[in-house]
Amino acid sequence: MDLESAMQISASGLKANRTWINVLSSNLANANTTKTADGTPYQRKTVIYESTPVDSFAGELSSAMGEGAEKVNVSEIVSDGRDFKQLYDPGNPDADEKGIVLTPNINPVEEMASIMNASRSYEANLAALQTAKQLAMKSIDIGAK
């Protein structure tokens, strides 16, 4: 694998992790949102990834031969299919005639653990990108001597 491909793979990982962290942060921020613009509680969102070939000649050649690394892209951000929590709170303006309020089924502990996971993955991609950059700089230094 060449340094350009390594940098592209790491950069795609950084972008995907940033999107994941943003989605998780949105989930946490809306954990108690009982009514959105469409009148329903906030629906937890999750990120779907896909792998794509690296955008270089070497990456295309490796991909065509069935080998080589691929980068990651965010395919889509979808709503989680979890059911809403039902709370009895007759004083809530969003309660139905029985006093039941639907709230998002978001577990803050799960979201925080996922944020930590995404953050560490982001840091790992950043370290890989910095290593590839250092190797490229060393190669330039060797070539200049």
N, C-alpha and C positions, 0 to 999 in steps of 0.2 A: 504494500500500500504506500502510495506516495504522500508527501506532507500535505499537499493541497487537498487530497481526499480526506485525510485525517482531520484537517481543519474544518472542512465542510460537514463532516459527520458530527464533530463536537459542536459546531455552531448550530446545527439543526437540533441537537439535543438541548442546547441552551434555550433555543426558541420554544421548543415543545415544553420544557420544564417551566418556563416563564408563564406560558399559557395555563398549564396545570395549576401552578400556584395562584394565578389570578382567579381561576374557577373555584378553587378551594376557599379562597378568601371571600369570594362572593357568597358561597354557601354558608360560611360562618357568619358573615354580616347579615344574612337574611334568615338566620335560624329561627327567629321569632316572628317573621312576616306572615301574618294571617290573611292578608288580602293584597294581591297584585293588581295591575291594570285590568286584567281579564276577570277579576273577581274571585280568583281561587288563591289558596296559599302558595307561597313560593315553592317551586319544584326543584329539588336538589339536582345539580348538573354534574356531569362527568365528561371526561375527555376520551375520545377514541383516537388512537394512533394508527398510522400505517407506515410501512417501510417503502422507500423509493430508492432507485439507483442514484449513486453519486453523480453529479453533473460534471463529468470530465471524460476524456477519451478513455483513460485507463479504467474508470468506473464503468463506462458503457461496455468496454471489451470484457471486463471481468463478469459483469452481469449477463452478457450474452453467452458466456461460457459456463454459466451456472455457479460461479464462485464469486468471492469478493464481498466486501461489506456494503451495507446500505445505510442511508441516513433515515431519520425518523421525521415524520410530519404529522401535524394534527389533522386528522381526517375530518372530524366534526366534534361539536360539543352538543351532547344530547341530555335530555331530562332523564333522571333516574326514575325507574318504575316503582319505587317504594310507595306504599300507602301512607297517607297523612296520619299524624297522631290525632286522637280525639281527646279533648280536654273538656271537662265540665266546668263552665264559667258563664253562668247566666247573665252576669253583669257586663260581659264583653259585647261591644257593638257588633262584632262579627259572629255572635252566637246564633244558632238556628232556634226554632221554636221550642226545642227540648233543652236549650242551654248548652249545646255542644259546639265547641269551637274547633275547627280543623287547623292544625299547625303543621309546618314542614317536618318531615321525619328526618331531621338532621341530627346526628350524634356529634356534638362538639369535640369529644375526645377522639373519635375516628377521624374527623377533619383535621385536627391538630397533628395527629400521627401521620396523616397523609402529607400535610404541609412539611413536616420534618423530613419525610422520605423524599419529597420533591426537591426540597432545599439541598439535601445531601447529594442528590443526583445532579442538581445544577452545579454544585461545587466540584463534583467529579468531572463533569464535562468541561468546566472552566479550567481545571488543572490539566486535563488532556490537551486542551487548546493552547494553554501556555507552554506546555512541553513541546508541542509541535512547532510553536513559534520560536522557542529557544533553539530547537534543532535546525530550523531554517536559518536562523541567524548564525549559528555555528558553521553551517555549510557555506554561507556567504563569506565568513571570515576565513575559512580554509581555502576557498577559491581565490580570495584576494591575495593570499601569501605566495 
